[in-house]
């Protein structure tokens, strides 16, 4: 996300050591930064690092024994797999929704646009019980899916549905501004050169929105991996089948197995951070390749 | 989420047919997008209210005024009343330092502010149990002094603060960066004190962005489930927030009551959406008016 600053011209300052901060006539820097750092440290940084410290005191064997247990592995696989699937679904449908909202005019467009943010505004527990009610075997939508042999609620598919719900706004809201700023000249040029709409989309529009699409996917994925409230109602929570990793942390905490809970949490954080790093690298690479850095 | 100022474009004049899709494709894509939004967003939202009223209005009302529900609502309001102002002060301070000054380590600080978005809410709760729980770092000391943080209200407040830290800062940082420092510098040159400059210049400039952040922060604070679930202890009438109360009712198969309380939270979500759209409309309006003023910008 910081790559935006890279388009600025190189700083004019000489090679001499840059001061820690540029002088300014505005007041309050010390107070504002001091308070922000203190608050962030107390609320987020210290508690979070304490968790990593705690896992370090467990010892490697305990940590490894916990995270390599079949039930934990199954939960991690489900959490990351379903999040990946939901992220991909959101990338596809998010792009479609953003495209339709920006490019087409139809009655109810503004309402549809506002509705996209519903997953941000609706508490996750409410989303969870609502999705369960809709997709259960006797629910509004579930009753039509069940005869087809598709079980959504109380099955791994339900996890994907809940995570797709949670992640939708991320993709739409990151792609929308990019689609809007896309210069029509590019598409006109493509049309002049004989490209049909599909070719224009694939060769001109898609490369332009890919970085934003990847960012939206990353945000949706990161949110989905940690999601708890909307999933536990619809998932059925069967060990080895439809039990997500965050739920496992809670179960272990309820059994006073602090070592186990910490190990799973640290493992989740490590995999998340590694994947986020990977996706950021990928994005940096794709931005460089298309000359947009 | 920084869509605060994202204006929907004015209806495009008819695009030339070379850069527009055939009508059939347009209809198909629009239909598909609306069907997706309908299935995933609208139907579940309707389901909440339908299920809530399934056993009649009397049952609905009874579920809301029952003492445990009232206590849960009260606790949710209390938690939001502490967490939102705390994050408001943090957001303004962080945005002031980041947007108006240049210093080393700025992008690291921005990344750290975003950190709670990358951490599972359940882990956000867990870190406080590991800090203040009976077996935590400060557990023995707290027990000796008879202070309860985890499985009590302070823990719920802390966990809520953790998950909502980025909301207001994230709205304000890009907004204040875009506004630059000229107006504040002018105020200083004209002799305004630091606080005068803040109240008269900075705050009026950021008020809509600030309100936008507060609304989103509040929605998350009142609706937070995972983090609060870990640190709450689930004592009915004492440490049960509204979302946790929904879970308890649901797990007791008291569906009508669960959905009744859930409909309250869903209404909060709808109010949030309406306010959000209003602010977006308002800022768009102001932007358009500013753009219509002639002679301000060089051609």
Interface residues (C-beta under 8 A of the other chain):
Chain A: X2 X18 X20 X21 X22 X24 X25 X26 X27 X28 X29 X31 X32 X33 X35 X36 X37 X39 X40 X43 X44 X45 X46 X47 X48 X50 X51 X54 X93 X96 X97 X99 X100 X101 X102 X103 X104 X105 X106 X109 X110 X112 X113 X114 X115 X116 X117 X118 X119 X120 X121 X122 X123 X124 X125 X126 X127 X129 X130 X131 X133 X134 X139 X140 X141 X161 X164 X165 X168 X169 X173 X176 X177 X180 X184 X187 X188 X191 X192 X197 X200 X219 X222 X223 X225 X226 X227 X228 X229 X233 X246 X247 X249 X250 X253 X256 X258 X261 X262 X265 X268 X269 X272 X273 X276
Chain B: X1 X3 X6 X8 X9 X11 X12 X15 X16 X18 X19 X20 X21 X22 X25 X26 X29 X30 X32 X33 X34 X36 X37 X39 X40 X41 X42 X43 X44 X45 X47 X48 X51 X86 X89 X90 X92 X93 X94 X96 X97 X100 X101 X102 X103 X104 X107 X109 X110 X112 X113 X115 X116 X117 X118 X119 X120 X121 X122 X123 X126 X127 X128 X129 X130 X131 X133 X135 X137 X158 X161 X162 X165 X181 X184 X185 X188 X189 X194 X197 X198 X216 X219 X220 X222 X223 X224 X225 X226 X229 X230 X242 X243 X244 X246 X247 X250 X258 X259 X262 X265 X266 X268 X269 X270 X272 X273 X274 X276 X277
